[in-house]
Amino acid sequence: MTGVNPNLAELLEGGSPDHAELLAAVADGVIIAVDDSGSVVFIRGEDGQPWLPSFVDEATCARDIAHGQPFLCDVRRLLDIAARTGVRTMTVASATQCATVPIALVGRAAAGDGGQ
């Protein structure tokens, strides 16, 4: 499943991706990490709050969250995780780049308003 979201990888690797394009690409799906019990792995963000790390492919997930198992996550699942846990921010990592994205904007982009 490596390269699960090549469009997202290309946008991130290109540097300074268009806001709407990035949100739409994230809404197409990402890899998240889950632990051995199946619980979602979170990281502590710059604001001290939990953030949801996500990745463009399994290899990047394995590199950055060695103790986690890669799990394909669509936009509905992202929104469900946010609703159940209260997490509001996610990171999206490719081989050499990372972006921080508000999960609510991903939901809006998926609903068709471009995350505005």
C-alpha positions as CSV (number, residue, x, y, z in Angstrom):
1,M,0.0,0.0,0.0
2,T,3.0,2.3,-0.2
3,G,2.1,5.5,-2.0
4,V,-1.5,5.3,-0.8
5,N,-1.9,9.0,-1.5
6,P,0.5,10.0,-4.3
7,N,-1.3,13.3,-4.9
8,L,-0.8,14.3,-1.3
9,A,2.8,13.3,-1.4
10,E,3.4,15.3,-4.6
11,L,1.8,18.4,-3.1
12,L,3.8,18.2,0.1
13,E,7.1,17.4,-1.6
14,G,6.6,20.3,-4.0
15,G,6.6,22.8,-1.1
16,S,4.0,25.4,-0.2
17,P,1.0,23.6,-1.5
18,D,-2.2,25.4,-2.3
19,H,-4.4,25.4,0.7
20,A,-7.5,24.0,-1.0
21,E,-5.6,21.4,-2.9
22,L,-3.9,20.2,0.3
23,L,-7.2,19.9,2.1
24,A,-8.8,18.0,-0.7
25,A,-5.8,15.6,-1.0
26,V,-6.0,14.9,2.8
27,A,-9.7,14.3,2.5
28,D,-8.8,11.6,-0.1
29,G,-7.2,9.5,2.7
30,V,-4.1,9.2,4.8
31,I,-2.3,6.7,6.9
32,I,-2.5,7.0,10.6
33,A,-0.7,4.9,13.3
34,V,-2.5,2.6,15.7
35,D,-0.9,0.8,18.6
36,D,-1.0,-2.9,19.4
37,S,-4.4,-2.6,21.0
38,G,-5.8,-0.8,18.0
39,S,-5.9,2.6,19.7
40,V,-5.0,5.7,17.6
41,V,-1.5,7.1,18.3
42,F,-1.3,10.8,19.1
43,I,1.6,13.2,19.5
44,R,1.9,16.3,21.6
45,G,1.7,19.4,19.4
46,E,3.5,22.7,19.6
47,D,0.4,24.1,21.4
48,G,0.7,21.4,24.1
49,Q,-2.4,19.7,22.8
50,P,-2.7,16.2,21.3
51,W,-2.3,16.1,17.5
52,L,-3.1,13.3,15.1
53,P,0.0,12.4,13.1
54,S,-0.8,11.2,9.6
55,F,1.2,10.1,6.6
56,V,1.1,9.8,2.8
57,D,2.2,6.2,3.0
58,E,3.1,3.2,5.2
59,A,6.8,3.7,4.9
60,T,6.7,7.3,6.3
61,C,4.4,6.1,9.1
62,A,6.8,3.3,10.0
63,R,9.8,5.7,9.9
64,D,8.1,8.3,12.2
65,I,6.0,6.1,14.5
66,A,8.1,3.0,14.9
67,H,5.8,1.5,17.6
68,G,2.6,2.1,15.5
69,Q,0.9,0.0,12.9
70,P,-0.1,1.8,9.7
71,F,-3.9,2.1,9.2
72,L,-5.6,3.6,6.1
73,C,-8.0,6.4,7.3
74,D,-10.6,8.1,5.1
75,V,-12.2,11.5,5.9
76,R,-15.1,10.0,7.7
77,R,-12.8,8.1,10.1
78,L,-10.7,11.3,10.6
79,L,-13.8,13.2,11.6
80,D,-15.0,10.3,13.8
81,I,-11.6,10.3,15.6
82,A,-11.8,14.1,16.1
83,A,-15.4,13.8,17.5
84,R,-14.5,11.0,19.8
85,T,-11.2,12.3,21.1
86,G,-11.5,16.1,20.8
87,V,-8.3,16.3,18.7
88,R,-8.5,19.3,16.5
89,T,-5.1,19.3,14.6
90,M,-3.4,16.8,12.5
91,T,0.1,16.7,10.9
92,V,0.5,15.2,7.4
93,A,4.0,13.9,6.6
94,S,5.6,12.9,3.4
95,A,9.2,11.7,2.8
96,T,10.7,15.1,3.5
97,Q,7.9,17.5,4.3
98,C,5.2,18.0,6.9
99,A,2.1,20.2,7.1
100,T,-0.2,21.0,10.0
101,V,-3.9,20.9,9.2
102,P,-7.0,21.7,11.2
103,I,-9.2,18.6,11.0
104,A,-12.4,20.7,10.8
105,L,-11.1,22.2,7.5
106,V,-10.5,18.7,6.1
107,G,-14.2,17.9,6.8
108,R,-15.3,21.1,5.2
109,A,-13.2,20.4,2.1
110,A,-14.7,17.0,1.9
111,A,-18.1,18.5,2.1
112,G,-17.3,20.6,-1.0
113,D,-16.7,24.1,0.3
114,G,-12.9,23.9,-0.1
115,G,-12.3,24.2,3.7
116,Q,-13.3,27.9,3.8
